[in-house]
Amino acid sequence: MSGRPRPSYQDLLDSDSRPVPALLRQRSEADFGTAEVPVERYVSRAVHELEVERLWKRVWQMACREEDLPAVGDFVVYEIASLSVLVVRSAADAIRAFPNACLHRGRLLKDRDGSCRELRCPFHGFTWSLDGKLIGMPTPWDFEHVDPEKLALPELRVGRWGGFVFVNFDPGCAPLDEHLAGLDAHFARWPLDRRWKQAHVARRMRANWKVVQEAVPGEQEVFDAVTGRREGLALPPLPEGASARRALAAGMREALRPVCGSAAVDALCDAELVDSFYYTVFPNFHPWGAYNRIVYRFRPDGDDPDRSIMEVMLLSPCPEGEKPPSAPLHWLGEDDDWTRAPELGPLARIFNQDSANIPQVQRGLHALQKPGVTLSRSQETKIRHFHALWEKWLEPGAR
């Protein structure tokens, strides 16, 4: 085929109207080979149970946003597979996490998000303070054999980054900073802790969490929907010889100026305003870079390897000062159309395009008469990288 070669991404960065940050110039020569991904990773109950023991009980995972816990006593119930966690603001500057289970007979302490002054079991009334100390029990004369200090709620490790709260079941885990090594540098220009949660939608899916995670819509398509690139973004007439890319960046820059401030916006290069940067924090947390508002999270739905939960948050920049209230979680069922969450705007239609295929992928994996899924070598590198990390975490004794 004749014609001029298409410019590389580095060529586009060379033509940017602003200095391009070094992080956008980073390139990786990593090669994850051409091996097939075993089908059993998506369909096997034994693999699911191994993930619970070696992955979910040991890896740092995002549980909620800090603004989901605005006042002392606010709590969020975070569930993954068979595990349930109670994340509580125990003091103005303290967030704690406990296994969501009464130490008397094992009943869930809380069934849903809410606010309280103490953690009281609805079954028999055993009660703990917000920092996990046992402060009350029925008929204490019949529990003289119980040492109240030994019946304090066990705590999970808690860490914070970018306005998110992370939890880890493993008391010997590496610090969150180590797990997120390098991420601060990438988001220094796009601080997520200065955003507010404008929308939060979850939908139950008939597929393994990895199938859904690997089927998220294409970056550019999503970027267009979220930024209004195809609808709602008014651009000035394009002068002769001017770059459409620069014009679009200029339009985005002006749209962000009222909320981010002129100094911050003028420092952003064109690439940060018009390109898609889709990050993955292993295993299931996906914040988008620059000023794309999307954050994804994927997790098993209960103790079923064929069911999962897909979540979408929209984090919008806000002016200096107090943040607007955090949007409540809007649950959709397995058969619900994404458009039943109007807060997602044009994104809902894009999610619908892929959601129709996902259950059929899961059924097809059960029917597949070959041991592995065949991936491309370069275009699906992100999936290959994920599975390379997955293999390391599921090795016996790995951390």
C-alpha positions in Angstrom: 0.0 0.0 0.0 1.4 3.4 -1.0 1.2 6.7 0.9 3.0 8.3 3.8 3.6 6.3 6.9 1.4 7.1 9.9 3.1 9.1 12.6 4.1 7.2 15.7 2.9 8.3 19.1 6.3 9.9 19.8 5.9 11.9 16.6 2.6 13.2 18.0 4.2 14.2 21.2 6.9 16.0 19.3 4.3 18.2 17.8 2.6 19.1 21.1 1.9 22.7 21.9 3.3 22.3 25.4 6.3 20.6 27.0 5.4 16.9 27.4 6.1 15.3 30.8 8.8 12.6 30.9 6.3 9.9 32.0 4.6 10.1 28.7 7.9 9.4 26.9 8.4 6.1 28.8 8.5 3.0 26.7 8.6 -0.6 27.6 10.2 -3.4 25.6 8.7 -6.1 27.8 7.8 -9.3 26.0 5.3 -11.7 27.6 5.6 -14.3 24.9 2.9 -16.1 23.0 1.7 -18.8 25.4 -2.0 -19.5 25.6 -3.9 -18.5 28.8 -5.4 -21.7 30.4 -9.1 -21.7 30.2 -9.4 -23.1 33.7 -8.4 -19.7 35.1 -11.8 -18.4 34.0 -14.1 -21.4 34.8 -12.6 -23.5 37.5 -13.9 -23.5 41.1 -10.5 -24.8 42.3 -8.8 -21.8 40.7 -11.5 -19.5 42.2 -10.8 -20.9 45.7 -7.0 -20.5 45.1 -7.6 -16.9 44.2 -9.4 -16.3 47.5 -6.5 -17.8 49.5 -3.5 -16.5 47.6 -4.8 -13.4 46.0 -7.8 -11.7 47.7 -6.5 -12.6 51.2 -3.1 -11.2 50.5 -3.2 -8.4 47.9 -4.0 -4.7 48.5 -7.4 -3.8 47.1 -9.4 -0.7 46.8 -12.4 -0.7 49.1 -13.9 2.8 48.8 -13.3 6.5 48.5 -12.4 8.5 51.6 -15.4 10.8 50.9 -17.6 7.7 51.2 -16.8 8.1 55.0 -17.3 11.9 55.6 -18.2 11.7 59.3 -17.0 9.7 62.3 -19.1 6.6 62.5 -19.7 6.3 58.8 -19.0 2.8 57.4 -18.9 0.9 54.1 -19.3 -2.8 53.6 -16.8 -4.1 51.1 -17.3 -7.7 49.8 -15.2 -9.8 47.5 -15.8 -13.5 46.9 -16.7 -15.0 50.3 -15.0 -12.2 52.2 -16.7 -9.2 53.9 -15.0 -6.2 55.3 -16.3 -3.3 57.4 -14.4 -0.1 56.7 -15.1 2.6 59.4 -14.2 6.2 60.0 -13.3 5.7 63.7 -12.1 9.3 64.2 -11.8 12.4 62.2 -8.4 11.4 61.0 -8.6 7.6 61.3 -10.1 4.9 59.1 -10.1 1.3 60.2 -11.1 -2.0 58.7 -12.4 -5.1 60.4 -13.7 -8.5 59.2 -17.4 -8.0 59.0 -18.3 -10.7 61.5 -19.4 -10.8 65.2 -16.9 -12.7 67.3 -19.8 -14.3 69.3 -21.7 -16.4 66.7 -20.3 -15.1 63.4 -23.3 -13.0 62.2 -22.4 -10.1 59.8 -22.1 -7.0 61.9 -23.5 -4.8 59.1 -25.6 -5.7 56.1 -25.2 -2.4 54.2 -23.4 0.9 54.3 -24.5 3.4 56.9 -23.5 5.3 60.0 -23.4 4.4 63.7 -22.0 5.3 67.1 -20.9 1.7 67.9 -20.6 -1.6 66.1 -23.5 -3.6 67.6 -24.4 -7.1 66.4 -28.1 -7.3 65.5 -28.2 -11.0 66.6 -27.4 -11.0 70.3 -26.1 -7.5 71.0 -22.4 -7.9 71.4 -21.0 -4.4 70.9 -17.7 -2.9 69.9 -16.4 0.7 69.8 -15.5 2.2 66.5 -11.9 1.4 67.1 -12.7 -2.3 67.7 -12.7 -2.6 71.5 -15.4 -4.9 73.1 -17.7 -2.6 75.1 -20.8 -4.6 75.7 -22.2 -8.1 75.8 -25.5 -9.7 77.0 -25.5 -11.5 80.3 -21.8 -10.8 81.1 -22.0 -13.1 84.1 -22.3 -16.0 81.6 -19.1 -14.9 79.8 -16.8 -14.7 82.8 -14.4 -17.0 80.8 -14.0 -14.3 78.1 -11.2 -11.8 78.3 -12.7 -8.6 76.7 -9.3 -7.5 75.5 -8.9 -10.8 73.6 -12.3 -10.3 72.0 -11.4 -7.0 70.3 -12.2 -7.0 66.6 -9.2 -8.1 64.5 -8.0 -5.3 62.2 -7.1 -5.4 58.6 -4.2 -3.3 57.2 -5.5 0.0 55.8 -3.8 2.4 53.4 -4.8 5.5 51.4 -3.8 6.8 48.0 -5.4 9.4 45.7 -8.5 9.7 47.9 -9.0 5.9 47.9 -9.0 3.6 50.9 -7.2 0.2 50.4 -7.4 -2.8 52.6 -5.3 -5.9 53.0 -6.2 -9.1 54.9 -2.5 -10.1 55.3 -0.9 -8.6 58.5 2.5 -9.3 57.0 1.9 -7.7 53.6 4.3 -5.2 52.1 3.2 -1.5 52.6 0.7 0.0 50.1 3.4 2.4 48.9 5.4 -0.6 47.7 2.5 -2.2 45.9 1.8 1.1 44.1 5.4 1.9 43.5 5.7 4.5 40.7 2.1 5.4 40.5 2.5 8.7 42.4 4.8 10.0 39.7 2.2 9.3 37.0 -0.6 11.0 38.9 1.3 14.0 40.3 -0.1 16.2 37.6 -3.6 14.7 37.8 -4.3 14.4 41.6 -7.2 12.0 42.2 -7.6 13.1 45.9 -8.8 16.5 44.6 -11.7 14.8 42.7 -15.2 14.1 43.9 -17.3 11.0 43.1 -19.9 12.2 40.7 -21.3 8.8 39.9 -20.8 5.2 41.1 -22.6 2.3 39.3 -22.2 -1.4 39.8 -23.7 -4.2 37.7 -23.7 -7.9 38.3 -22.3 -9.9 35.4 -22.7 -13.5 34.2 -19.0 -14.1 33.8 -15.7 -14.5 35.6 -14.2 -11.2 36.9 -11.2 -11.6 34.6 -13.4 -12.1 31.5 -15.2 -8.9 32.3 -12.0 -7.0 33.1 -10.4 -8.1 29.8 -13.5 -7.0 27.8 -13.8 -3.4 28.9 -14.6 -1.0 26.1 -11.9 0.5 23.9 -10.0 3.4 25.4 -10.7 6.0 22.6 -14.4 5.2 22.4 -14.8 5.7 26.1 -12.7 8.8 26.1 -14.9 10.4 23.4 -18.0 9.6 25.5 -16.7 10.9 28.8 -15.1 14.1 27.5 -17.9 15.0 25.1 -15.5 14.8 22.2 -18.3 13.8 19.9 -21.2 15.6 21.6 -21.3 18.7 23.7 -17.8 20.1 23.3 -17.9 23.4 21.4 -14.8 24.0 19.4 -13.9 27.3 17.6 -13.7 27.3 13.8 -10.4 25.7 12.7 -8.1 28.1 11.0 -6.5 27.0 7.8 -3.5 24.8 8.4 -4.3 24.4 12.1 -4.1 21.1 13.9 -7.4 19.5 14.9 -5.6 17.8 17.8 -4.4 21.2 19.1 -7.9 22.7 18.7 -9.5 19.9 20.6 -6.9 20.2 23.4 -7.6 24.0 23.5 -11.3 23.3 23.9 -10.7 20.8 26.7 -8.3 23.2 28.4 -10.9 25.9 28.5 -13.5 23.5 29.9 -11.2 22.5 32.8 -10.0 26.0 33.6 -12.9 27.0 35.9 -12.4 24.0 38.2 -8.7 23.2 38.0 -7.4 26.8 37.8 -5.4 28.5 35.0 -2.0 27.6 36.3 -2.6 23.9 36.4 -4.5 23.8 33.1 -2.0 25.8 31.2 0.7 23.4 32.2 -1.1 20.4 30.7 0.1 19.4 27.3 -2.2 18.5 24.5 -1.7 14.7 25.0 -2.9 15.0 28.6 -6.2 16.5 27.3 -7.0 14.4 24.3 -5.3 11.0 24.7 -6.3 8.0 26.8 -4.1 6.6 29.6 -5.7 3.5 31.0 -3.8 2.3 34.1 -4.2 -1.0 35.9 -3.2 -1.5 39.6 -3.0 -5.2 40.0 -5.3 -7.1 40.3 -8.6 -5.3 39.6 -8.4 -1.5 40.1 -8.2 0.7 37.0 -7.9 4.5 37.4 -7.7 6.4 34.1 -5.0 9.0 33.8 -5.0 12.7 32.9 -8.5 14.2 33.2 -10.5 11.3 32.1 -13.0 10.7 34.9 -13.4 6.9 34.8 -12.3 4.4 37.4 -13.1 0.7 37.1 -13.2 -2.1 39.6 -13.9 -5.7 39.0 -14.4 -8.5 41.6 -16.0 -11.9 42.0 -19.7 -11.8 43.0 -20.0 -14.1 46.0 -18.4 -17.5 45.9 -19.2 -18.2 42.2 -16.4 -18.2 39.5 -19.1 -17.6 36.8 -20.4 -14.4 38.4 -18.7 -11.0 38.9 -19.4 -7.3 39.7 -18.3 -4.5 37.4 -18.1 -1.0 38.9 -17.7 2.3 37.2 -16.9 5.5 39.1 -16.8 9.0 37.6 -14.3 11.2 39.5 -14.7 14.9 38.5 -12.3 17.7 39.3 -13.7 20.2 41.7 -12.7 23.8 42.7 -10.6 24.4 45.8 -12.6 24.1 49.0 -15.3 21.6 50.1 -16.1 18.7 47.9 -19.7 18.0 46.8 -21.3 15.0 48.6 -20.1 11.6 47.2 -22.6 9.9 44.9 -24.2 6.8 46.4 -23.6 3.4 44.8 -26.3 2.6 42.2 -26.8 -1.2 41.8 -27.9 -2.7 38.5 -29.0 -6.4 38.2 -27.6 -8.9 35.7 -30.4 -8.2 33.3 -30.5 -4.4 33.7 -29.6 -2.2 30.8 -26.7 0.2 31.6 -29.0 3.1 30.5 -30.9 2.6 33.7 -28.0 4.5 35.2 -28.5 7.9 33.5 -25.6 9.4 35.5 -23.2 7.5 33.2 -24.4 9.5 30.2 -23.1 8.3 26.8 -21.0 5.7 28.5 -24.0 3.6 29.2 -24.6 2.9 25.5 -21.0 1.9 25.1 -21.1 -0.6 28.0 -24.2 -2.1 26.5 -22.4 -3.0 23.3 -19.9 -5.2 25.2 -22.1 -6.5 28.0 -24.3 -8.5 25.5 -21.2 -10.6 24.5 -19.7 -11.2 28.0 -22.1 -13.9 29.2 -21.7 -15.7 25.9 -17.9 -15.6 26.3 -18.2 -17.3 29.7 -20.5 -20.0 28.2 -18.1 -20.4 25.3 -15.2 -20.9 27.6 -17.0 -23.8 29.3 -17.6 -25.3 25.9 -14.2 -24.7 24.4 -12.4 -27.9 23.3 -8.9 -26.6 23.6 -7.0 -26.0 26.8 -6.1 -22.3 26.3 -7.2 -18.9 25.0 -5.1 -17.5 22.2 -4.0 -13.9 22.5 -2.1 -11.6 20.2 1.5 -10.9 21.0 1.4 -7.1 21.1 -2.2 -5.7 21.0 -3.2 -7.8 24.0 0.1 -7.2 25.9 -1.9 -5.7 28.8 -3.8 -8.9 29.3 -0.6 -11.0 29.0 1.1 -8.7 31.6 -1.8 -9.2 34.0 -1.6 -13.0 33.7 2.2 -12.9 34.3 1.5 -11.1 37.6 -1.4 -13.4 38.4 0.9 -16.4 38.0 3.4 -14.9 40.4 0.8 -14.2 43.1 -0.7 -17.6 42.9 2.7 -19.4 43.4 2.9 -21.0 46.8 4.6 -18.7 49.3 4.6 -15.7 46.9 4.1 -12.2 48.2 
